Amino acid sequence: MLIKLIYEDEQLEAIKEHIKQLETNQLYFLEEFIRKEKKNRKQRVFDEWKEILEATIEGENQAKSNE
C-alpha cells in the first residue's frame, strides 16, 4: 500500500485561504499555471537525470576503451 504524507505548514494554510477568495476565472488561470509548472519541473528533473545517465555511460565507455 502506498501512503503519501503531505506536510502542511503555515504558508500553505495562507495560500489555501487566498485560493478560497479567488473568482472562478482566476481559479482556471491558477489551475493552468500549476499544471504548466508541474510539467516544467518534471521535464527539468528528467533532463538532469538524462544528462547524468549519458555522462555515466560515456565514462564507462571511455574506461572500457582505455583497457
mmCIF file of the N, C-alpha and C atoms, coordinates in Angstrom:
data_MODEL
# 
_entry.id   MODEL 
# 
loop_
_atom_site.group_PDB 
_atom_site.id 
_atom_site.type_symbol 
_atom_site.label_atom_id 
_atom_site.label_alt_id 
_atom_site.label_comp_id 
_atom_site.label_asym_id 
_atom_site.label_entity_id 
_atom_site.label_seq_id 
_atom_site.pdbx_PDB_ins_code 
_atom_site.Cartn_x 
_atom_site.Cartn_y 
_atom_site.Cartn_z 
_atom_site.occupancy 
_atom_site.B_iso_or_equiv 
_atom_site.pdbx_formal_charge 
_atom_site.auth_seq_id 
_atom_site.auth_comp_id 
_atom_site.auth_asym_id 
_atom_site.auth_atom_id 
_atom_site.pdbx_PDB_model_num 
ATOM 1   N N  . MET A 1 1  ? 0.849   -1.179 0.000   1.00 0.00 ? 1  MET A N  1 
ATOM 2   C CA . MET A 1 1  ? 0.000   0.000  0.000   1.00 0.00 ? 1  MET A CA 1 
ATOM 3   C C  . MET A 1 1  ? 0.894   1.241  0.000   1.00 0.00 ? 1  MET A C  1 
ATOM 4   N N  . LEU A 1 2  ? 0.541   2.186  -0.816  1.00 0.00 ? 2  LEU A N  1 
ATOM 5   C CA . LEU A 1 2  ? 1.296   3.431  -0.923  1.00 0.00 ? 2  LEU A CA 1 
ATOM 6   C C  . LEU A 1 2  ? 0.633   4.496  -0.065  1.00 0.00 ? 2  LEU A C  1 
ATOM 7   N N  . ILE A 1 3  ? 1.412   5.076  0.817   1.00 0.00 ? 3  ILE A N  1 
ATOM 8   C CA . ILE A 1 3  ? 0.894   6.133  1.687   1.00 0.00 ? 3  ILE A CA 1 
ATOM 9   C C  . ILE A 1 3  ? 1.677   7.399  1.394   1.00 0.00 ? 3  ILE A C  1 
ATOM 10  N N  . LYS A 1 4  ? 0.952   8.461  1.114   1.00 0.00 ? 4  LYS A N  1 
ATOM 11  C CA . LYS A 1 4  ? 1.598   9.748  0.879   1.00 0.00 ? 4  LYS A CA 1 
ATOM 12  C C  . LYS A 1 4  ? 1.336   10.639 2.078   1.00 0.00 ? 4  LYS A C  1 
ATOM 13  N N  . LEU A 1 5  ? 2.389   11.214 2.584   1.00 0.00 ? 5  LEU A N  1 
ATOM 14  C CA . LEU A 1 5  ? 2.279   12.137 3.698   1.00 0.00 ? 5  LEU A CA 1 
ATOM 15  C C  . LEU A 1 5  ? 2.492   13.545 3.163   1.00 0.00 ? 5  LEU A C  1 
ATOM 16  N N  . ILE A 1 6  ? 1.532   14.394 3.392   1.00 0.00 ? 6  ILE A N  1 
ATOM 17  C CA . ILE A 1 6  ? 1.621   15.776 2.926   1.00 0.00 ? 6  ILE A CA 1 
ATOM 18  C C  . ILE A 1 6  ? 1.801   16.667 4.142   1.00 0.00 ? 6  ILE A C  1 
ATOM 19  N N  . TYR A 1 7  ? 2.878   17.416 4.130   1.00 0.00 ? 7  TYR A N  1 
ATOM 20  C CA . TYR A 1 7  ? 3.173   18.311 5.234   1.00 0.00 ? 7  TYR A CA 1 
ATOM 21  C C  . TYR A 1 7  ? 2.621   19.686 4.900   1.00 0.00 ? 7  TYR A C  1 
ATOM 22  N N  . GLU A 1 8  ? 1.712   20.148 5.733   1.00 0.00 ? 8  GLU A N  1 
ATOM 23  C CA . GLU A 1 8  ? 1.140   21.475 5.522   1.00 0.00 ? 8  GLU A CA 1 
ATOM 24  C C  . GLU A 1 8  ? 1.703   22.425 6.573   1.00 0.00 ? 8  GLU A C  1 
ATOM 25  N N  . ASP A 1 9  ? 2.340   23.469 6.115   1.00 0.00 ? 9  ASP A N  1 
ATOM 26  C CA . ASP A 1 9  ? 2.878   24.454 7.033   1.00 0.00 ? 9  ASP A CA 1 
ATOM 27  C C  . ASP A 1 9  ? 1.992   25.700 7.034   1.00 0.00 ? 9  ASP A C  1 
ATOM 28  N N  . GLU A 1 10 ? 2.401   26.687 7.791   1.00 0.00 ? 10 GLU A N  1 
ATOM 29  C CA . GLU A 1 10 ? 1.617   27.918 7.902   1.00 0.00 ? 10 GLU A CA 1 
ATOM 30  C C  . GLU A 1 10 ? 1.476   28.623 6.556   1.00 0.00 ? 10 GLU A C  1 
ATOM 31  N N  . GLN A 1 11 ? 2.517   28.585 5.759   1.00 0.00 ? 11 GLN A N  1 
ATOM 32  C CA . GLN A 1 11 ? 2.484   29.241 4.450   1.00 0.00 ? 11 GLN A CA 1 
ATOM 33  C C  . GLN A 1 11 ? 1.425   28.598 3.558   1.00 0.00 ? 11 GLN A C  1 
ATOM 34  N N  . LEU A 1 12 ? 1.331   27.284 3.592   1.00 0.00 ? 12 LEU A N  1 
ATOM 35  C CA . LEU A 1 12 ? 0.330   26.595 2.783   1.00 0.00 ? 12 LEU A CA 1 
ATOM 36  C C  . LEU A 1 12 ? -1.081  26.931 3.252   1.00 0.00 ? 12 LEU A C  1 
ATOM 37  N N  . GLU A 1 13 ? -1.258  27.061 4.528   1.00 0.00 ? 13 GLU A N  1 
ATOM 38  C CA . GLU A 1 13 ? -2.575  27.429 5.058   1.00 0.00 ? 13 GLU A CA 1 
ATOM 39  C C  . GLU A 1 13 ? -2.995  28.806 4.541   1.00 0.00 ? 13 GLU A C  1 
ATOM 40  N N  . ALA A 1 14 ? -2.059  29.742 4.494   1.00 0.00 ? 14 ALA A N  1 
ATOM 41  C CA . ALA A 1 14 ? -2.353  31.083 3.978   1.00 0.00 ? 14 ALA A CA 1 
ATOM 42  C C  . ALA A 1 14 ? -2.720  31.020 2.492   1.00 0.00 ? 14 ALA A C  1 
ATOM 43  N N  . ILE A 1 15 ? -2.016  30.184 1.742   1.00 0.00 ? 15 ILE A N  1 
ATOM 44  C CA . ILE A 1 15 ? -2.309  30.028 0.316   1.00 0.00 ? 15 ILE A CA 1 
ATOM 45  C C  . ILE A 1 15 ? -3.711  29.466 0.129   1.00 0.00 ? 15 ILE A C  1 
ATOM 46  N N  . LYS A 1 16 ? -4.069  28.483 0.922   1.00 0.00 ? 16 LYS A N  1 
ATOM 47  C CA . LYS A 1 16 ? -5.408  27.892 0.823   1.00 0.00 ? 16 LYS A CA 1 
ATOM 48  C C  . LYS A 1 16 ? -6.490  28.933 1.093   1.00 0.00 ? 16 LYS A C  1 
ATOM 49  N N  . GLU A 1 17 ? -6.250  29.807 2.041   1.00 0.00 ? 17 GLU A N  1 
ATOM 50  C CA . GLU A 1 17 ? -7.226  30.859 2.342   1.00 0.00 ? 17 GLU A CA 1 
ATOM 51  C C  . GLU A 1 17 ? -7.355  31.836 1.174   1.00 0.00 ? 17 GLU A C  1 
ATOM 52  N N  . HIS A 1 18 ? -6.227  32.176 0.546   1.00 0.00 ? 18 HIS A N  1 
ATOM 53  C CA . HIS A 1 18 ? -6.262  33.062 -0.624  1.00 0.00 ? 18 HIS A CA 1 
ATOM 54  C C  . HIS A 1 18 ? -7.024  32.404 -1.778  1.00 0.00 ? 18 HIS A C  1 
ATOM 55  N N  . ILE A 1 19 ? -6.811  31.125 -1.977  1.00 0.00 ? 19 ILE A N  1 
ATOM 56  C CA . ILE A 1 19 ? -7.491  30.410 -3.061  1.00 0.00 ? 19 ILE A CA 1 
ATOM 57  C C  . ILE A 1 19 ? -9.000  30.440 -2.866  1.00 0.00 ? 19 ILE A C  1 
ATOM 58  N N  . LYS A 1 20 ? -9.436  30.312 -1.638  1.00 0.00 ? 20 LYS A N  1 
ATOM 59  C CA . LYS A 1 20 ? -10.872 30.334 -1.346  1.00 0.00 ? 20 LYS A CA 1 
ATOM 60  C C  . LYS A 1 20 ? -11.516 31.654 -1.763  1.00 0.00 ? 20 LYS A C  1 
ATOM 61  N N  . GLN A 1 21 ? -10.730 32.713 -1.823  1.00 0.00 ? 21 GLN A N  1 
ATOM 62  C CA . GLN A 1 21 ? -11.259 34.036 -2.134  1.00 0.00 ? 21 GLN A CA 1 
ATOM 63  C C  . GLN A 1 21 ? -11.204 34.375 -3.627  1.00 0.00 ? 21 GLN A C  1 
ATOM 64  N N  . LEU A 1 22 ? -10.617 33.500 -4.432  1.00 0.00 ? 22 LEU A N  1 
ATOM 65  C CA . LEU A 1 22 ? -10.486 33.773 -5.862  1.00 0.00 ? 22 LEU A CA 1 
ATOM 66  C C  . LEU A 1 22 ? -11.810 33.589 -6.589  1.00 0.00 ? 22 LEU A C  1 
ATOM 67  N N  . GLU A 1 23 ? -11.947 34.322 -7.680  1.00 0.00 ? 23 GLU A N  1 
ATOM 68  C CA . GLU A 1 23 ? -13.102 34.152 -8.554  1.00 0.00 ? 23 GLU A CA 1 
ATOM 69  C C  . GLU A 1 23 ? -12.865 32.937 -9.451  1.00 0.00 ? 23 GLU A C  1 
ATOM 70  N N  . THR A 1 24 ? -13.911 32.450 -10.062 1.00 0.00 ? 24 THR A N  1 
ATOM 71  C CA . THR A 1 24 ? -13.817 31.237 -10.871 1.00 0.00 ? 24 THR A CA 1 
ATOM 72  C C  . THR A 1 24 ? -12.809 31.377 -12.004 1.00 0.00 ? 24 THR A C  1 
ATOM 73  N N  . ASN A 1 25 ? -12.839 32.499 -12.715 1.00 0.00 ? 25 ASN A N  1 
ATOM 74  C CA . ASN A 1 25 ? -11.893 32.666 -13.826 1.00 0.00 ? 25 ASN A CA 1 
ATOM 75  C C  . ASN A 1 25 ? -10.450 32.704 -13.318 1.00 0.00 ? 25 ASN A C  1 
ATOM 76  N N  . GLN A 1 26 ? -10.240 33.230 -12.130 1.00 0.00 ? 26 GLN A N  1 
ATOM 77  C CA . GLN A 1 26 ? -8.900  33.233 -11.545 1.00 0.00 ? 26 GLN A CA 1 
ATOM 78  C C  . GLN A 1 26 ? -8.467  31.811 -11.182 1.00 0.00 ? 26 GLN A C  1 
ATOM 79  N N  . LEU A 1 27 ? -9.412  31.001 -10.742 1.00 0.00 ? 27 LEU A N  1 
ATOM 80  C CA . LEU A 1 27 ? -9.099  29.604 -10.424 1.00 0.00 ? 27 LEU A CA 1 
ATOM 81  C C  . LEU A 1 27 ? -8.684  28.837 -11.673 1.00 0.00 ? 27 LEU A C  1 
ATOM 82  N N  . TYR A 1 28 ? -9.369  29.092 -12.789 1.00 0.00 ? 28 TYR A N  1 
ATOM 83  C CA . TYR A 1 28 ? -8.989  28.436 -14.044 1.00 0.00 ? 28 TYR A CA 1 
ATOM 84  C C  . TYR A 1 28 ? -7.562  28.812 -14.436 1.00 0.00 ? 28 TYR A C  1 
ATOM 85  N N  . PHE A 1 29 ? -7.232  30.082 -14.303 1.00 0.00 ? 29 PHE A N  1 
ATOM 86  C CA . PHE A 1 29 ? -5.880  30.539 -14.617 1.00 0.00 ? 29 PHE A CA 1 
ATOM 87  C C  . PHE A 1 29 ? -4.864  29.858 -13.702 1.00 0.00 ? 29 PHE A C  1 
ATOM 88  N N  . LEU A 1 30 ? -5.186  29.802 -12.425 1.00 0.00 ? 30 LEU A N  1 
ATOM 89  C CA . LEU A 1 30 ? -4.288  29.189 -11.443 1.00 0.00 ? 30 LEU A CA 1 
ATOM 90  C C  . LEU A 1 30 ? -4.087  27.700 -11.730 1.00 0.00 ? 30 LEU A C  1 
ATOM 91  N N  . GLU A 1 31 ? -5.149  27.008 -12.090 1.00 0.00 ? 31 GLU A N  1 
ATOM 92  C CA . GLU A 1 31 ? -5.041  25.587 -12.432 1.00 0.00 ? 31 GLU A CA 1 
ATOM 93  C C  . GLU A 1 31 ? -4.110  25.378 -13.616 1.00 0.00 ? 31 GLU A C  1 
ATOM 94  N N  . GLU A 1 32 ? -4.259  26.197 -14.628 1.00 0.00 ? 32 GLU A N  1 
ATOM 95  C CA . GLU A 1 32 ? -3.411  26.072 -15.814 1.00 0.00 ? 32 GLU A CA 1 
ATOM 96  C C  . GLU A 1 32 ? -1.955  26.403 -15.475 1.00 0.00 ? 32 GLU A C  1 
ATOM 97  N N  . PHE A 1 33 ? -1.754  27.427 -14.676 1.00 0.00 ? 33 PHE A N  1 
ATOM 98  C CA . PHE A 1 33 ? -0.399  27.798 -14.266 1.00 0.00 ? 33 PHE A CA 1 
ATOM 99  C C  . PHE A 1 33 ? 0.263   26.656 -13.493 1.00 0.00 ? 33 PHE A C  1 
ATOM 100 N N  . ILE A 1 34 ? -0.467  26.060 -12.570 1.00 0.00 ? 34 ILE A N  1 
ATOM 101 C CA . ILE A 1 34 ? 0.078   24.962 -11.766 1.00 0.00 ? 34 ILE A CA 1 
ATOM 102 C C  . ILE A 1 34 ? 0.373   23.752 -12.647 1.00 0.00 ? 34 ILE A C  1 
ATOM 103 N N  . ARG A 1 35 ? -0.524  23.451 -13.576 1.00 0.00 ? 35 ARG A N  1 
ATOM 104 C CA . ARG A 1 35 ? -0.304  22.326 -14.484 1.00 0.00 ? 35 ARG A CA 1 
ATOM 105 C C  . ARG A 1 35 ? 0.985   22.518 -15.288 1.00 0.00 ? 35 ARG A C  1 
ATOM 106 N N  . LYS A 1 36 ? 1.183   23.720 -15.824 1.00 0.00 ? 36 LYS A N  1 
ATOM 107 C CA . LYS A 1 36 ? 2.393   24.006 -16.600 1.00 0.00 ? 36 LYS A CA 1 
ATOM 108 C C  . LYS A 1 36 ? 3.642   23.953 -15.728 1.00 0.00 ? 36 LYS A C  1 
ATOM 109 N N  . GLU A 1 37 ? 3.547   24.484 -14.526 1.00 0.00 ? 37 GLU A N  1 
ATOM 110 C CA . GLU A 1 37 ? 4.697   24.482 -13.619 1.00 0.00 ? 37 GLU A CA 1 
ATOM 111 C C  . GLU A 1 37 ? 5.098   23.053 -13.252 1.00 0.00 ? 37 GLU A C  1 
ATOM 112 N N  . LYS A 1 38 ? 4.123   22.208 -12.970 1.00 0.00 ? 38 LYS A N  1 
ATOM 113 C CA . LYS A 1 38 ? 4.420   20.805 -12.655 1.00 0.00 ? 38 LYS A CA 1 
ATOM 114 C C  . LYS A 1 38 ? 5.078   20.112 -13.842 1.00 0.00 ? 38 LYS A C  1 
ATOM 115 N N  . LYS A 1 39 ? 4.569   20.375 -15.035 1.00 0.00 ? 39 LYS A N  1 
ATOM 116 C CA . LYS A 1 39 ? 5.131   19.776 -16.246 1.00 0.00 ? 39 LYS A CA 1 
ATOM 117 C C  . LYS A 1 39 ? 6.571   20.235 -16.451 1.00 0.00 ? 39 LYS A C  1 
ATOM 118 N N  . ASN A 1 40 ? 6.825   21.528 -16.271 1.00 0.00 ? 40 ASN A N  1 
ATOM 119 C CA . ASN A 1 40 ? 8.181   22.068 -16.430 1.00 0.00 ? 40 ASN A CA 1 
ATOM 120 C C  . ASN A 1 40 ? 9.143   21.468 -15.416 1.00 0.00 ? 40 ASN A C  1 
ATOM 121 N N  . ARG A 1 41 ? 8.697   21.319 -14.191 1.00 0.00 ? 41 ARG A N  1 
ATOM 122 C CA . ARG A 1 41 ? 9.567   20.745 -13.157 1.00 0.00 ? 41 ARG A CA 1 
ATOM 123 C C  . ARG A 1 41 ? 9.882   19.286 -13.449 1.00 0.00 ? 41 ARG A C  1 
ATOM 124 N N  . LYS A 1 42 ? 8.885   18.535 -13.875 1.00 0.00 ? 42 LYS A N  1 
ATOM 125 C CA . LYS A 1 42 ? 9.125   17.136 -14.239 1.00 0.00 ? 42 LYS A CA 1 
ATOM 126 C C  . LYS A 1 42 ? 10.116  17.054 -15.389 1.00 0.00 ? 42 LYS A C  1 
ATOM 127 N N  . GLN A 1 43 ? 9.989   17.950 -16.368 1.00 0.00 ? 43 GLN A N  1 
ATOM 128 C CA . GLN A 1 43 ? 10.896  17.946 -17.511 1.00 0.00 ? 43 GLN A CA 1 
ATOM 129 C C  . GLN A 1 43 ? 12.318  18.278 -17.072 1.00 0.00 ? 43 GLN A C  1 
ATOM 130 N N  . ARG A 1 44 ? 12.469  19.253 -16.164 1.00 0.00 ? 44 ARG A N  1 
ATOM 131 C CA . ARG A 1 44 ? 13.805  19.605 -15.669 1.00 0.00 ? 44 ARG A CA 1 
ATOM 132 C C  . ARG A 1 44 ? 14.445  18.427 -14.945 1.00 0.00 ? 44 ARG A C  1 
ATOM 133 N N  . VAL A 1 45 ? 13.682  17.732 -14.120 1.00 0.00 ? 45 VAL A N  1 
ATOM 134 C CA . VAL A 1 45 ? 14.214  16.571 -13.403 1.00 0.00 ? 45 VAL A CA 1 
ATOM 135 C C  . VAL A 1 45 ? 14.622  15.493 -14.396 1.00 0.00 ? 45 VAL A C  1 
ATOM 136 N N  . PHE A 1 46 ? 13.775  15.248 -15.392 1.00 0.00 ? 46 PHE A N  1 
ATOM 137 C CA . PHE A 1 46 ? 14.101  14.247 -16.409 1.00 0.00 ? 46 PHE A CA 1 
ATOM 138 C C  . PHE A 1 46 ? 15.364  14.636 -17.167 1.00 0.00 ? 46 PHE A C  1 
ATOM 139 N N  . ASP A 1 47 ? 15.478  15.904 -17.555 1.00 0.00 ? 47 ASP A N  1 
ATOM 140 C CA . ASP A 1 47 ? 16.659  16.366 -18.288 1.00 0.00 ? 47 ASP A CA 1 
ATOM 141 C C  . ASP A 1 47 ? 17.926  16.196 -17.460 1.00 0.00 ? 47 ASP A C  1 
ATOM 142 N N  . GLU A 1 48 ? 17.853  16.502 -16.159 1.00 0.00 ? 48 GLU A N  1 
ATOM 143 C CA . GLU A 1 48 ? 19.008  16.319 -15.276 1.00 0.00 ? 48 GLU A CA 1 
ATOM 144 C C  . GLU A 1 48 ? 19.381  14.846 -15.189 1.00 0.00 ? 48 GLU A C  1 
ATOM 145 N N  . TRP A 1 49 ? 18.371  13.993 -15.021 1.00 0.00 ? 49 TRP A N  1 
ATOM 146 C CA . TRP A 1 49 ? 18.612  12.562 -14.950 1.00 0.00 ? 49 TRP A CA 1 
ATOM 147 C C  . TRP A 1 49 ? 19.256  12.059 -16.239 1.00 0.00 ? 49 TRP A C  1 
ATOM 148 N N  . LYS A 1 50 ? 18.749  12.535 -17.371 1.00 0.00 ? 50 LYS A N  1 
ATOM 149 C CA . LYS A 1 50 ? 19.266  12.116 -18.672 1.00 0.00 ? 50 LYS A CA 1 
ATOM 150 C C  . LYS A 1 50 ? 20.732  12.520 -18.834 1.00 0.00 ? 50 LYS A C  1 
ATOM 151 N N  . GLU A 1 51 ? 21.082  13.730 -18.417 1.00 0.00 ? 51 GLU A N  1 
ATOM 152 C CA . GLU A 1 51 ? 22.473  14.193 -18.501 1.00 0.00 ? 51 GLU A CA 1 
ATOM 153 C C  . GLU A 1 51 ? 23.385  13.318 -17.651 1.00 0.00 ? 51 GLU A C  1 
ATOM 154 N N  . ILE A 1 52 ? 22.945  13.002 -16.449 1.00 0.00 ? 52 ILE A N  1 
ATOM 155 C CA . ILE A 1 52 ? 23.751  12.153 -15.560 1.00 0.00 ? 52 ILE A CA 1 
ATOM 156 C C  . ILE A 1 52 ? 23.915  10.768 -16.159 1.00 0.00 ? 52 ILE A C  1 
ATOM 157 N N  . LEU A 1 53 ? 22.837  10.219 -16.688 1.00 0.00 ? 53 LEU A N  1 
ATOM 158 C CA . LEU A 1 53 ? 22.891  8.900  -17.308 1.00 0.00 ? 53 LEU A CA 1 
ATOM 159 C C  . LEU A 1 53 ? 23.847  8.894  -18.492 1.00 0.00 ? 53 LEU A C  1 
ATOM 160 N N  . GLU A 1 54 ? 23.745  9.897  -19.353 1.00 0.00 ? 54 GLU A N  1 
ATOM 161 C CA . GLU A 1 54 ? 24.629  9.971  -20.519 1.00 0.00 ? 54 GLU A CA 1 
ATOM 162 C C  . GLU A 1 54 ? 26.087  10.124 -20.100 1.00 0.00 ? 54 GLU A C  1 
ATOM 163 N N  . ALA A 1 55 ? 26.346  10.932 -19.075 1.00 0.00 ? 55 ALA A N  1 
ATOM 164 C CA . ALA A 1 55 ? 27.719  11.108 -18.593 1.00 0.00 ? 55 ALA A CA 1 
ATOM 165 C C  . ALA A 1 55 ? 28.253  9.807  -18.010 1.00 0.00 ? 55 ALA A C  1 
ATOM 166 N N  . THR A 1 56 ? 27.408  9.084  -17.299 1.00 0.00 ? 56 THR A N  1 
ATOM 167 C CA . THR A 1 56 ? 27.822  7.806  -16.715 1.00 0.00 ? 56 THR A CA 1 
ATOM 168 C C  . THR A 1 56 ? 28.147  6.800  -17.804 1.00 0.00 ? 56 THR A C  1 
ATOM 169 N N  . ILE A 1 57 ? 27.291  6.708  -18.801 1.00 0.00 ? 57 ILE A N  1 
ATOM 170 C CA . ILE A 1 57 ? 27.518  5.773  -19.908 1.00 0.00 ? 57 ILE A CA 1 
ATOM 171 C C  . ILE A 1 57 ? 28.780  6.153  -20.666 1.00 0.00 ? 57 ILE A C  1 
ATOM 172 N N  . GLU A 1 58 ? 28.965  7.447  -20.905 1.00 0.00 ? 58 GLU A N  1 
ATOM 173 C CA . GLU A 1 58 ? 30.162  7.908  -21.617 1.00 0.00 ? 58 GLU A CA 1 
ATOM 174 C C  . GLU A 1 58 ? 31.418  7.577  -20.815 1.00 0.00 ? 58 GLU A C  1 
ATOM 175 N N  . GLY A 1 59 ? 31.362  7.776  -19.505 1.00 0.00 ? 59 GLY A N  1 
ATOM 176 C CA . GLY A 1 59 ? 32.503  7.457  -18.648 1.00 0.00 ? 59 GLY A CA 1 
ATOM 177 C C  . GLY A 1 59 ? 32.827  5.977  -18.666 1.00 0.00 ? 59 GLY A C  1 
ATOM 178 N N  . GLU A 1 60 ? 31.803  5.137  -18.658 1.00 0.00 ? 60 GLU A N  1 
ATOM 179 C CA . GLU A 1 60 ? 32.021  3.691  -18.719 1.00 0.00 ? 60 GLU A CA 1 
ATOM 180 C C  . GLU A 1 60 ? 32.605  3.289  -20.064 1.00 0.00 ? 60 GLU A C  1 
ATOM 181 N N  . ASN A 1 61 ? 32.123  3.901  -21.130 1.00 0.00 ? 61 ASN A N  1 
ATOM 182 C CA . ASN A 1 61 ? 32.647  3.589  -22.464 1.00 0.00 ? 61 ASN A CA 1 
ATOM 183 C C  . ASN A 1 61 ? 34.109  3.998  -22.588 1.00 0.00 ? 61 ASN A C  1 
ATOM 184 N N  . GLN A 1 62 ? 34.472  5.145  -22.023 1.00 0.00 ? 62 GLN A N  1 
ATOM 185 C CA . GLN A 1 62 ? 35.864  5.589  -22.059 1.00 0.00 ? 62 GLN A CA 1 
ATOM 186 C C  . GLN A 1 62 ? 36.744  4.660  -21.236 1.00 0.00 ? 62 GLN A C  1 
ATOM 187 N N  . ALA A 1 63 ? 36.239  4.207  -20.096 1.00 0.00 ? 63 ALA A N  1 
ATOM 188 C CA . ALA A 1 63 ? 37.009  3.297  -19.251 1.00 0.00 ? 63 ALA A CA 1 
ATOM 189 C C  . ALA A 1 63 ? 37.254  1.977  -19.980 1.00 0.00 ? 63 ALA A C  1 
ATOM 190 N N  . LYS A 1 64 ? 36.256  1.485  -20.690 1.00 0.00 ? 64 LYS A N  1 
ATOM 191 C CA . LYS A 1 64 ? 36.405  0.234  -21.436 1.00 0.00 ? 64 LYS A CA 1 
ATOM 192 C C  . LYS A 1 64 ? 37.393  0.398  -22.589 1.00 0.00 ? 64 LYS A C  1 
ATOM 193 N N  . SER A 1 65 ? 37.378  1.554  -23.244 1.00 0.00 ? 65 SER A N  1 
ATOM 194 C CA . SER A 1 65 ? 38.280  1.763  -24.382 1.00 0.00 ? 65 SER A CA 1 
ATOM 195 C C  . SER A 1 65 ? 39.723  1.956  -23.922 1.00 0.00 ? 65 SER A C  1 
ATOM 196 N N  . ASN A 1 66 ? 39.918  2.355  -22.667 1.00 0.00 ? 66 ASN A N  1 
ATOM 197 C CA . ASN A 1 66 ? 41.266  2.543  -22.128 1.00 0.00 ? 66 ASN A CA 1 
ATOM 198 C C  . ASN A 1 66 ? 41.869  1.238  -21.628 1.00 0.00 ? 66 ASN A C  1 
ATOM 199 N N  . GLU A 1 67 ? 41.076  0.184  -21.558 1.00 0.00 ? 67 GLU A N  1 
ATOM 200 C CA . GLU A 1 67 ? 41.590  -1.102 -21.055 1.00 0.00 ? 67 GLU A CA 1 
ATOM 201 C C  . GLU A 1 67 ? 42.464  -1.793 -22.047 1.00 0.00 ? 67 GLU A C  1 
# 
